[in-house]
Amino acid sequence: MRVILVHAAVLCASLAVASSGRTADIAPGIPEAKVVESESGWSYTAAPYFWAAGLSGDVAQFGLPEVHIDSSFSDLLENLDFAFMAAGEARYDRFSIFGDIIYTKLGADANTRNGILADSVDVTSKTFAGLLGAGYSVLESQSGHLDIVGGVRVWSVDTTVGFNGGILGGREADDGATWVDALAGVKGNYFFTPEIYVTGWGLVGGGGADVDWDVSLALGYKFTDTISAVAGYRALGVNYNNDGFVFDVVQQGPIIGVAFHF
């Protein structure tokens, strides 16, 4: 247990070092690649990434009517205040520990189902999603591996909704929630050549949320033993509804990343 905790701490430190400052998104496939193991037998990957995701779904708070968001990435980029995204992994033989962090603060335009209630709706959302999990390779060869994985994702969401015009015109409310979901699924990669590979994962679960799911698929290129890059597509959805607070959204779009291996 002590060894696992030590390597989990190294993984978390790698995530913090990998990405800092401002990145464009609203909120992973972890860019993976074969790496040379350290003398201890452990290998590590730290990967900051860029996710050009749009946002669609419904949000509500304090029992007020649900508002519907349907914004493309270009719409969200205009109102993005801050975003931070990074993923990481530590591997030893067939065992792995992995993590992913997403934090965004952004604004979006929305509307009510009933146009009489408001002419338009302004939504400001701060979202944190942190995933930590472990896996075991059920298939492994020189060309890649397929892991069975499980983990937990912590969500912390705060939204401010302001109504313009209509019956609710001038009203503004702020509400938030924090919850934890358990997830399980598969994750892996496969090298077609020593440089070109495909990587991805699929996770689904729930707990605090009714459902929490996450899928990604990307094509990677290994420049050296220590640096590789990927480009692909990711979609993440969560449906949380509790005590009048609703966060039922899907984020999806292209993803690119750079991975550092050591």
C-alpha positions in Angstrom: 0.0 0.0 0.0 2.8 2.4 0.8 4.4 1.8 -2.6 1.1 2.5 -4.3 0.6 5.7 -2.4 4.1 6.9 -3.3 3.6 6.3 -7.0 0.2 7.9 -6.9 1.8 11.0 -5.3 4.4 11.0 -8.1 1.6 10.8 -10.6 -0.3 13.8 -9.1 2.9 15.8 -9.0 3.4 15.0 -12.7 -0.1 16.3 -13.5 0.6 19.6 -11.7 3.9 20.1 -13.5 2.6 19.1 -16.9 0.1 21.9 -17.5 -0.1 25.4 -16.0 -1.4 28.8 -17.1 -4.1 29.3 -19.7 -5.4 26.6 -22.1 -8.3 26.9 -24.5 -11.4 24.7 -23.8 -14.5 23.9 -21.9 -13.1 20.8 -20.4 -9.3 12.5 -21.8 -7.9 10.2 -23.7 -4.5 10.0 -22.0 -1.9 10.3 -24.7 0.1 7.1 -24.2 3.2 5.6 -25.7 5.7 2.9 -25.0 8.4 4.2 -22.6 11.7 2.9 -21.3 11.2 1.7 -17.7 13.1 3.2 -14.9 15.5 1.1 -12.8 12.6 0.6 -10.3 10.4 -0.9 -13.1 8.0 2.0 -13.0 7.3 4.2 -16.0 5.5 7.5 -16.0 3.6 9.7 -18.5 2.4 13.3 -18.0 0.3 14.9 -20.7 -1.2 18.4 -20.9 -3.8 18.5 -23.5 -6.2 20.8 -25.4 -9.9 19.8 -25.8 -11.9 21.8 -28.3 -15.2 20.7 -26.8 -18.7 22.1 -27.2 -21.3 21.9 -24.5 -24.9 20.9 -24.7 -27.5 20.0 -22.0 -29.7 21.3 -19.2 -28.8 23.1 -16.0 -31.1 24.4 -13.2 -30.9 25.5 -9.6 -33.1 26.4 -6.6 -36.1 24.8 -8.4 -36.1 27.5 -11.1 -36.9 26.3 -14.6 -34.3 24.3 -16.4 -32.3 26.2 -19.0 -30.9 24.6 -22.2 -27.3 25.1 -23.4 -26.2 24.3 -26.9 -22.9 26.0 -27.6 -20.1 25.1 -30.0 -16.5 25.4 -29.0 -16.1 28.6 -30.9 -19.0 30.1 -28.9 -17.5 29.0 -25.6 -14.0 30.2 -26.6 -15.3 33.8 -26.7 -16.4 33.5 -23.1 -13.7 31.3 -21.7 -12.0 32.8 -18.6 -9.6 30.0 -17.6 -9.1 26.3 -18.4 -6.6 23.7 -17.1 -6.3 20.1 -18.4 -3.8 17.4 -17.8 -3.6 13.6 -17.7 -1.1 11.1 -16.4 -0.2 7.5 -15.8 2.2 5.4 -13.8 2.8 1.7 -14.9 4.5 -1.3 -13.4 4.4 -4.6 -15.2 0.6 -5.2 -15.8 -0.5 -2.7 -13.2 -1.3 1.0 -13.7 -2.4 4.1 -11.8 -3.9 6.9 -13.9 -5.4 10.3 -13.4 -7.1 13.2 -15.3 -7.9 16.8 -14.2 -10.2 19.3 -15.9 -11.0 22.8 -14.6 -12.9 25.4 -16.6 -14.5 28.7 -15.9 -16.7 30.0 -18.8 -19.8 31.7 -19.8 -22.5 30.5 -22.2 -25.8 31.6 -23.7 -28.8 29.5 -23.0 -32.6 29.5 -23.3 -35.6 28.3 -21.4 -38.0 25.7 -22.8 -40.8 28.3 -22.6 -39.9 31.6 -24.3 -42.4 33.5 -22.2 -40.2 33.0 -19.1 -37.2 34.8 -20.5 -36.0 36.3 -23.7 -32.4 35.0 -23.1 -30.4 33.4 -20.3 -26.7 34.0 -19.3 -24.9 31.0 -17.7 -21.5 31.2 -15.9 -20.1 27.9 -14.9 -17.0 26.8 -13.0 -16.4 23.1 -13.3 -13.8 20.8 -11.7 -13.6 17.1 -12.6 -10.7 15.0 -11.1 -10.4 11.3 -12.0 -8.1 8.8 -10.2 -8.1 5.1 -11.1 -6.1 1.9 -11.4 -5.9 -0.8 -14.0 -4.7 -4.3 -14.8 -3.6 -5.4 -18.3 -5.7 -8.4 -19.4 -4.0 -8.3 -22.9 -0.4 -7.3 -23.3 2.2 -7.6 -26.0 5.1 -5.7 -27.6 2.5 -3.9 -29.7 0.4 -2.6 -26.9 -2.0 -3.5 -24.0 -5.7 -3.5 -23.0 -6.4 -2.7 -19.4 -9.5 -3.3 -17.3 -9.8 -0.1 -15.1 -11.8 1.3 -12.3 -11.7 4.6 -10.4 -13.5 7.5 -8.9 -14.2 11.0 -10.4 -14.8 14.0 -8.1 -17.0 16.7 -9.6 -17.4 20.2 -8.2 -19.7 22.5 -10.2 -20.9 26.1 -9.5 -23.3 27.8 -11.9 -24.7 31.3 -12.0 -27.9 31.7 -14.1 -29.3 35.1 -15.1 -32.6 35.7 -16.9 -33.1 38.5 -19.3 -36.6 39.7 -20.3 -39.8 37.8 -19.9 -41.5 36.8 -16.6 -38.2 36.0 -14.9 -36.3 39.0 -16.3 -33.8 40.4 -13.8 -33.6 37.3 -11.7 -30.2 35.8 -11.0 -29.2 32.8 -8.9 -26.0 31.0 -8.0 -25.8 27.4 -6.8 -23.4 24.5 -6.8 -22.8 20.9 -5.9 -19.9 18.5 -5.2 -20.2 14.7 -5.7 -18.3 11.5 -6.4 -18.9 8.9 -9.1 -17.4 5.4 -9.4 -16.3 4.4 -12.9 -15.2 1.2 -14.7 -14.2 0.3 -18.2 -11.3 -0.3 -20.5 -8.2 1.6 -21.6 -5.4 0.8 -23.9 -3.2 1.4 -26.9 -1.8 -0.4 -29.9 1.3 0.4 -32.0 0.9 -0.2 -35.8 4.5 0.8 -36.3 7.2 1.8 -33.7 6.1 5.4 -34.1 2.3 5.3 -35.0 -0.3 4.1 -32.5 -3.9 4.3 -31.5 -5.0 5.0 -27.9 -8.3 5.4 -26.1 -10.6 4.5 -23.3 -14.2 4.0 -22.4 -15.6 4.5 -18.9 -19.1 4.5 -17.4 -20.5 4.6 -13.9 -22.4 6.8 -11.5 -22.9 7.4 -7.8 -23.7 11.0 -7.0 -24.8 11.4 -10.6 -27.4 9.2 -12.3 -24.8 8.4 -15.0 -21.2 9.5 -15.7 -19.5 8.3 -18.9 -16.4 9.1 -20.8 -15.0 7.8 -24.2 -12.1 8.8 -26.3 -10.1 7.6 -29.3 -7.0 9.1 -30.7 -4.1 8.5 -33.1 -0.6 9.1 -31.7 2.9 9.6 -33.1 6.0 8.8 -31.1 8.8 11.3 -31.9 11.3 10.0 -29.3 11.3 7.7 -26.3 10.3 10.7 -24.2 7.9 12.7 -26.4 4.8 11.8 -28.3 1.7 13.5 -29.5 -1.9 12.5 -30.2 -5.0 13.9 -32.0 -8.5 12.4 -31.7 -12.0 12.9 -30.3 -13.4 12.8 -26.8 -16.9 12.9 -25.4 -17.9 13.1 -21.7 -21.4 13.2 -20.2 -22.8 13.5 -16.7 -26.4 13.7 -15.4 -26.6 15.0 -11.9 -29.9 16.0 -10.3 -30.2 16.7 -6.6 -32.3 19.1 -4.4 -33.2 21.4 -7.3 -29.6 21.5 -8.8 -29.4 20.0 -12.3 -26.2 19.5 -14.3 -27.1 17.3 -17.2 -24.6 18.0 -19.9 -22.5 16.5 -22.7 -19.1 17.9 -23.7 -17.5 16.6 -26.9 -15.0 17.6 -29.5 -11.5 17.1 -31.0 -8.6 16.7 -28.6 -4.8 17.1 -29.1 -2.1 16.5 -26.6 1.6 16.1 -26.0 2.9 13.4 -23.7 6.2 13.3 -21.7 7.5 9.9 -20.7 10.1 9.2 -18.0 
